[in-house]
Amino acid sequence: MVGNLMQDKGCGQLTASQDIQEYVLALECLHEAVTIAGADNRIAYANAACEQIYGYARAELIGQQDV
């Protein structure tokens, strides 16, 4: 599982979940809309820009079919 993976960053060990948290923080700072869909092509993540650009609340986007 992803949470059990370890990666060496040159300054100690970070778990994959810590890496993911850093990526999510970076995605939240973008002005471009970003969605991440699972294997079933349903949105599992939408950044804050999606709400502003598309006019839908994040909760409305999660679970919808990605295009």
C-alpha positions as CSV (number, residue, x, y, z in Angstrom):
1,M,0.0,0.0,0.0
2,V,1.2,3.5,-0.7
3,G,1.2,4.5,2.9
4,N,3.7,1.8,3.7
5,L,6.3,2.9,1.1
6,M,9.4,4.7,2.2
7,Q,11.4,7.1,0.1
8,D,14.8,8.5,0.9
9,K,14.8,12.3,0.4
10,G,18.5,12.8,1.3
11,C,17.6,14.3,4.6
12,G,15.9,11.4,6.3
13,Q,13.0,9.2,5.6
14,L,9.5,10.4,4.7
15,T,6.5,8.2,4.4
16,A,4.6,8.2,1.2
17,S,1.6,9.7,3.0
18,Q,3.8,12.7,4.0
19,D,4.9,13.1,0.4
20,I,1.2,13.0,-0.7
21,Q,0.4,15.7,1.9
22,E,3.1,17.9,0.4
23,Y,1.8,17.3,-3.1
24,V,-1.8,18.2,-2.1
25,L,-0.5,21.4,-0.5
26,A,1.2,22.3,-3.8
27,L,-2.0,21.4,-5.8
28,E,-4.1,23.7,-3.6
29,C,-1.8,26.6,-4.4
30,L,-2.3,26.3,-8.2
31,H,-4.6,28.6,-10.1
32,E,-5.3,25.8,-12.6
33,A,-8.1,23.3,-12.0
34,V,-6.7,19.8,-11.1
35,T,-8.7,16.7,-10.6
36,I,-7.5,13.2,-9.8
37,A,-9.6,10.3,-10.8
38,G,-9.4,6.6,-9.7
39,A,-9.4,3.6,-11.9
40,D,-13.2,3.8,-12.2
41,N,-12.7,7.3,-13.8
42,R,-14.6,9.0,-10.9
43,I,-13.1,12.1,-9.3
44,A,-11.3,11.4,-6.1
45,Y,-9.7,14.8,-5.6
46,A,-10.4,18.3,-6.9
47,N,-8.3,21.3,-5.9
48,A,-9.7,24.7,-4.8
49,A,-9.3,26.2,-8.2
50,C,-11.9,23.7,-9.5
51,E,-14.5,25.2,-7.3
52,Q,-13.7,28.7,-8.5
53,I,-13.3,27.8,-12.2
54,Y,-16.2,25.4,-12.6
55,G,-18.5,26.9,-10.0
56,Y,-19.2,23.6,-8.2
57,A,-18.4,22.8,-4.6
58,R,-15.7,20.2,-4.1
59,A,-18.1,17.9,-2.5
60,E,-20.3,18.0,-5.7
61,L,-17.3,17.1,-7.9
62,I,-16.0,14.1,-5.8
63,G,-17.5,10.9,-7.1
64,Q,-18.5,12.3,-10.5
65,Q,-17.3,10.9,-13.8
66,D,-14.1,12.7,-14.9
67,V,-14.0,13.8,-18.5
